[in-house]
Amino acid sequence: MHNSPLSPTTPGATPLDTIILPEGIALEPGDETFGERLTRLRKAAGMTQAGLADRLGVSMTAICYWEQDRSRPKHERIEALAAALDATPGALLEPARAPASQNFQHLVARARIEIANAAGIAPAKVKIVIEI
């Protein structure tokens, strides 16, 4: 996420980093980061960070850093990481494209935020009606 140009004290404005969007929708279009993929796959496997760390023989700090994109696992560890998550190395390394329905939802969510910021109101107060 990026920083909002608005100050948190601007009346009626909500900084972009505090907007809550539907599951899986990001404010910025594009691919998942490695950390986002790792987090998604870990949760899908029903594992905690501590459980994954124990299974791989690494510290929980390492898992946290990987998920925050502060560091990346060594190449040799990718296969063990993928196996622990019941995934392929490619699933960890290759960005997943958002489905078209999520792209549409992203556009609407983004428009709501921009309209709210321009009007100086909370995004929850913006109603968007689309006729197709």
Salt bridges, closest charged atoms under 4 A:
GLU28 OE2 - HIS2 ND1 2.82
ASP31 OD1 - ARG97 NH1 2.97
GLU32 OE1 - ARG40 NH2 2.70
GLU67 OE2 - ARG42 NE 2.47
GLU114 OE2 - ARG110 NE 3.03
